[in-house]
Amino acid sequence: MSRSAGREPGRLTRWWRRRSLRARLTVIAATAIAVSVFMAFQVSSELLDWQLRDTAENQLRADSRVLAATADRVGLAQVPLPPYPGSGPLVRVILPDGSTRTPAGQPALPPVSEPAGRVAQGGLADLMESNDSDEEGYLIYTLRAGDGAVQVARVVDDSPVNQFGFGMLLIGLLCVVGGALVGRTVARTGLAPIDRLTAAAERVAHTRDLDAHIRDEGGGEIRRLIQSINDMLAALRDSRQAQRLLAEDAAHELKTPLTSLRLNVELLIRLDRRGTLDSALPAESLTRLLNDLGAQVAELSTLAAELTDLARGDVSDENTELLDLADVVVAAATRARSRVPDIEIALDVTSVWVSGRPAALQRAVLNLIDNAGKWSPADQPVQIRLHAEGASAVLEVDDAGPGIDAADVPRVFDRFYRADSARALPGSGLGLSIVQRVVDAHGGRAAVARSARGGALLRSTFRPLPRPPRSRAAPPERTARCADPPRSGGATRTAALGHGPAAVIPPRSPLGGGATRSGPVRRAR
């Protein structure tokens, strides 16, 4: 690190940073006025000095021409020089031999300069010079006259400029003081909405009342700031409401499995303490009870995992990357078959590249498959279709179950919502809510409709990339198990995961829209 980068701010900088915005505006206004007055003083002083000097020079030239005309008429030695009256221009006549004549009682002028001597000798026509070497400065004009020259001089008087500068100083001080007062008043008036906004924010922080609404006032930046604060309060209010509802719903959903689990465990403990466990519960009942305990623990684990995933607020912390959505769908189908071996899945997928989070998308697809698998009959597969439709990538999960009642459609993506017909089935009511959140986070839209087979059709749309990334080479072909041996004794379904434009299921037995329940799934290039 360089010395300048690690150097602490100076004392003046620290002092300035500690000042309030009102004090800063006051100092800035006063400084701006002071600088303006100083610049105006400098410019005005120069203009005034130039004007006074130009007037004095013109007067000296006029007086010198009158005196030269007299010298040309009567001669330099005979030019009348009346006694000096005590004020006015100073006169001197330079004779051809270099001697000079001056009026009686006139203050002595500086000696004749060499350039002025050349004017007397005819080397120059005239000469304007100033002499500031003495205590009193002189402005001297020399004009050729006859065989010599005449000089008219004036004492350089700076008193008008000094008086003007003193006046400007007084005016400048008054302007600075007035500017500071005006700046402070303007700052107080302009920052009044900020003060009220600060007070409102402090009141909200103190009372924790997110229902407060800051009154809109002013315009421009102030209005936008107030609107932003109100929007932030509304977002915090919605977030707190969502957290409260999540906690209430979670407590409600956890109550039933925990109660059942506790009763079963208490029954086992009570029988074990009495020593009548083997006699009170036949082996078949004990096995059923233990299976119930395992199912209840698995349900609690699933519910806890889904609550954790849903409470994150964002999809996850994983990075967004370019991926083939078809790979995600096939991986989710493979995972679903490993979790529920007796589920049958028919894939019809097309390679579609999107920008997304692979783990979150796979979780959403897995939830869709799990939901469809609960309702699809044993002899009907869950159909999964992925294809491009216009400017969207469309993922459809189709089951042949009883479908979703029209009254349940508006709430099908709500957290913990379960239709009356689904309460006897395993699940937490969070799966489709997670699906909607993942799809929304990827700029898509989740919807539900009725399948052509009479069941539910869950449709998710995404925004695909305009074209597959060219820099990505197709990975080597790999194989994943998509099905265990079907219950009917059919062949094992195997999916060869390539990176071609489409997934083709060779028809073995017609099903729905031409998909088959078994057979290799090839995604040819």
N, C-alpha and C positions, 0 to 999 in steps of 0.2 A: 504494500500500500504506500502510495506517495505521501510525502509530508503534508502537502496541501489537502489531500483527501482525509487524513486523520486529524487535522488541526481543528480545535474547538472554535466555535464562533467567538468573535471579539466581545468586549464589554458592551459596546454600543449596540451590537446586534442582539445580545441577550436582553438588554434594557428594552429595545424596541419590541421584541417578541413578547415581553411581559405586559406591554401596554394593551389596553382594551381597544376594540375596534373604534369606539367613539373617540378615544384619545388619539388614535392614529389618524382618523379623518380630520380632527381638529389641527393636529400638527401639520398634516399634509396641506390643508387649506391655508394655514398661516404661512407656511414655507413657500407655497406657490405664489401668494400675494407678495411676500417679501422679495422673491426673485423677480417678479414682474415689475415691482416698483423700482428695484435696483437697475434693471435693464432699461426701464423708461428713463430713469435719472441719467444713466450714462448716455443714452441716445440724445436726450434733451440738452444735456450739458454740452455735448459736442456740437449740436446744431446751434445752440446759443453762442458758444465761443466763436464758431465759424461766422455766424451772422455779424457779431460785434466786430470781429477783425475785418471782415469785408467792408463794413461801413466805415471803419476807421481808415482803411487803405484808400477807399474812394475819396474821403475827405482830404487826406494828405495829398493825393494827386491833384485835386482841384485847387488847394491852397498853393501847391508848388507851381502850377501853371500860371496863376495870377502873379506870383513873385517873379517867375522867369520872364513873363511879358514885360513887367516893369524893368527888369535888368536889361532886357534887350533894347528897351527904349532909352534908358538913361545911363546904362553901364552898371557893371557890378559894383564899382567903387562908389557910385552915387545912389545906389538903391537905399531909399529911406527905411531905417529900422527903428521904429518908435520904441520907447522903453517897455519892458515886459510888464503886462498888467497884473501878473500874479497867477494867471490861469490861462488855459488855452494852448494852442500849438507852439512849439519851439522852432525858431528860425535860425538858419546859419547860411552865410554866403561864403563860397569857396572861390578865392581869387586865383588868377592864372599862376601866380608864383607859389601857390599852395597855402598861403595865409588865409585866415578866416575872419569874418565879421559877424558879431552877434549883437542883439539888442542889449541895452543896459539893464542890469538887474535880472537877467534871464539865468536860470540854473545852467551850469556847464553841461554840455553834451559829451558823450564819449568821443574820443579822438576820431578823426576822419579815417575810415578804413581804407585798405588798399583798393577794393573794388570801387568805393566811392571816389577815390582819387583818379581812377581810370575814367570815370564819368566826367570829372572836371577836365581831364586832358583830352576828352573827345573819344576815348576808347569805347564807351558805352553811352547809350542815349539816356537811360534812366536805371534806377536800381531801388528795389524795396528790400529792406533788411530789418531784422530785429536783433536787439542786443539785450540778452538776459543775464549778462555776466555780473552786473552790479545788483545792488539791493533793489533798485527800481529798473524794470525793463523798459526799453524804448523801441518804438516802431518808427524807423527812419526811412524817408523816401528822398532819393537824390535824383535831380533832373538837370540835364545839360542846359546851360543858359549862357549866352555870349561866349567869352573865352574861358569860362569856369563852370560853376554849377551852383545851384541853390538846394538847400535841404530843409525839409519840414518834418518835424518829429512830434510824436505824442507819447506820453507815458502809458505803458500797458496797464490797464486797470482791470484786475480780476474780481473786483468787488461785486459786479452784477452776477457773475457766474457763481461766486461764493454764496451770495444771498439766495440765488435760485436753488443751489444745492442744499442750503440749510432749510429752505422752505420745503423742498422735496423730501428731506429727511423727516421733518415733522409730519408731512402728509403720509409718508411711507409708514411711520410708526402707527399713526392712526389707522391706516389701512390694514396693517398687520393685526392690530388689536381687534379691529372690526371684523376682519376676515376670520380670525380665530373664533370670535363670538358667533359669527354667521355659520362657520363650519360646524361648531358644536351644536348650534340650534338645528341645522340641517341634519347632522348626524343623529341627534336625538329624535327628530321627527321621522327621518327615514328608517331608523332602526327600531322605532316603536313597535311595528309588527313583529320584528325579530324578538324583542323583549317579551311581547305577549305570547309568541310561539314558544319561547324558552320557558316561560312560566307555566304554560299549558303542558309542555313536555315534562317538566319537573313535577307537576301535579300528578300526571299519569304515572310517573316513576314512583312517586310517594304512595299513591293510593292503589296502584295496580289496576286502575279502572281503564280497561281498553275500550270501553264503550264511549269514551269521551270523543267529541268531534270539535275540532278547532275551526272557528268561524273563518270563512274565506273572506279576505279583504285585500285591498291594494290591487296591484296588477303586475304583469311581467314576472320577474324573478320571484318576488314575494309570493304571488299567487301560486306559481309552480311549486315553490318550496312547501307551502301549506298543503297543497293537494298531495304532494309526495308524502308528507307526514301523515295525512289522513289515510292515504293508501297503505302506508306501512302499518298504522294502527289497525286498519281493517284486516290486513294480512295476519298480523299477530293475533287479532281477535278470532279469526277463522282457524288459525293454527291451534290456539288454546282450546277452542271449541272442539276441534278435531281430536286433540289429545284427550279431552274429557270424555268424548263419545267413545274413543278407542278404549280408554280405561274401563268405562262402564260396560261396553260390549264384551271386552275381554273378561271382566269379572263374571258377567252373566254366562258367557260360553264356558268358562272354566268351572263354574259352579256344578253343573250337572256331572261331567266326568269325574271331578274330584269327589263329589258325594258318593257316586257309585263305587269308585275305587276305595274310598274310606270304608264304606259298608262291607264290601267284600273282604278287605283286609281285616277289619274288626271281627268279621265272622270267622275267618281262619284263625286269628289270634285267640278268640274265645274258645273255639273248639280245641285248639292245641293246648291251652291251659287246663282244660277239663280232661285232656287225654282221650277225648272221644272223636278225634278228627277222622280216624280210619273207619270207625263204626257209624258215625253220623252222616258222613258223605261217602257214597259209593265211588268207586274209581271213575265211573263215567261222569258223575256230577263234579267230582274234584277236577277232572280234566277240563270240563266245560268252564268251571269257575276260574281255573288258571288261564285258560284261553281268553276269558273275558277280561281278566286282569291285564294280560299282555296286550289285548286290543285297546283297552282303556289307556294304558301307558303309551302305546304307539300314537293314539289319538291326541293325547296331551303333548307328546313330543312334536307331532306335526303342527298342532295349534301354536305351540311356543315358537317353532321355527317361522311359521307364517306371520305371527304377531311381530317377531323381531324384524322380519323382512319388510313388513308393512309400516312399522314405526320408524324406519330410517328416514322417511320423508322424501328421499331421492332414490332412484333405482338402485344404485350402489356406487361404490367408489372406483369401480373398474373403469379403465380408459375406453374411450370410443375408438373403434377401429373399422377398417373396411373388411366386410365379411360377406360370404355367400350365404344367404338366408336358407337355401336348400340344405346346406351342411348342418345348420342349426336344427332344422326340422327333423332331419334324419337322425341326428344325435339324440334329440328329445324322444323320438319314437323308439329308438333302441333302449334308452334309459327307462321308458315307460314299460316296455316288454320285460325288462329285467326286474322291475318292481312288481308287476302284475303279469305273471307268465301266461295266464289264460286269456288275455286280451288279444284281439286280432286287429291289425292295423293295415290299411291299404293306402299306399303312398302314390301320389301323382304330383310330382314336384318339378319345377323348372328353375334353373339357376338364375337367381336374382341377387344382384349385389346391392348392399345397403351399408350405411354407416351406422353402427350401433354397438351395444355392449353384449357380447356373446353370451355370458352367463345369465344375464337378466332375460334376454330373449329366449334362451333355452328353458328357463324356469317358466316363462309365460306359456310357451308351447306345451310344456309338460303339464301345466295346470289345465290347459284346454283338453289335452288327451285324457287326463285323469277324470275330468268332468264328463267327457263324452263316454268314457269306459264304464262309468257307473250306470248309465242309462241304456247303453246299446245292448240289445239281446245277445244271447250266447252265440247264436248262429249268424250274426250280422257284424261285420267289422266296423271299426271307426275309420272313416275315410278322411284323409288329409290331402288337401290340394293347395299347391302354391304356384301362382302364375302371375305374369304381368298383365295388367288391365289398364290400358291408357297410360296415364302418368303415374300409376300406383302399382305397388306390389301387393297382391291379395293372398292372404292365407285363410283357408276355410277348413274348419274341423266339423265334420258331419257325422251325426249318429242316427240310428234308426229307432230311438226310444220313443216315449210318448210325447216328446216336445215340451215346450214351455207355454204355460197358460198366458193368455193375453194380459191378465191382471198382474202377472209376475214379471213381465218383460221390462217395465220401467225401473224395477229395483234389482234386476238380476246381477248388476255389477256393484251393488251396495255391499259394504262390509258386513259380515255375519248374517246376511240375509239368506234364508233358506225357505224355499217353498214348502207348503204343507206336505206335499208328496215326497219331499226329500229329507224330512226329519228323521225317518227311520234308517237312512243310509249314512255311512261314515263320511265325515267331512266337517269342516269348521265354518264354511260360508265365506272364506277369505280368498279362495283360489281365483275366482273371476275378478274380484276387486284388484288383486295383484296384477292380473292380466291387463286390465284397463289402465292401471298406473304405468306399467311398462310400455304399453302401446302409446299412451299419451306422451310419455317422456321421449319417445322416438319420433314424435311429430305425426303419429298415425291416429287411427280411430277404430274403436272396437264396437261391434254391433251384433245383435242377435236377430235371427229370422227363423222361419220354419223350413226344414229340409224337404227336398222332394221325396224323401223316404218317410216323411211324417214326423221325424225327430227334430232336434234342434240343430241349427246351422249357426255356428259362431264364426263371424267374419271379422278379420283384422286387416286393415290397410296400412301400408307403409309407403314412404317416399323413397323410391329406388334411386340409385346413381344413374346418370344419363348413359353410361356405358361401363362395362367391366374395367377395372384398373389394368392397364397393359403391362405394368411393371411386375405384376404378380404371375409367376409361372404356376401352372397347374401342378399340385402335388401328386405323388404317385398314387395309383388306385389302391384303395384299402377296403376291407370287407368288415361289416359289423352284423351281428345277429339282430334281426328285427322281429323274430318270432321264435317261440319255442314250438315243438311239435304240436300241431293243432289237436284239439280234443277229438276231432273226427278221424284222426289217424293220417292226415294228409302230410305232404312233404314240408320240410322246414323252409320258412321264408328267409332268404338271404338278400341283403341289400349291398350291391357293389357301389361304393361311393366314389364316383368319378367327378368331373367338373364340366360336364357338357351342358347344353342348353335345356335338356328335358330329362324327366324321369319316366321311363316307360315300363308298365307292368304287362307282360305278355298275357293275354286273356286265357284263363283256364276254365273258369266258370263265370258267367256274366253276373255282375253285382252292381246295382245302382247305375252309375254313369259309366259303366264299362270297366270298372276296377275289379280286381280279383282278390281273393282272400289269401292266396299263397302263390309263390313263384318268385323267381329272382327279380329284383328291381335294378335295372341298369340305367345309369345316367350317362348316356353316350356323349361323346364330344360332338 
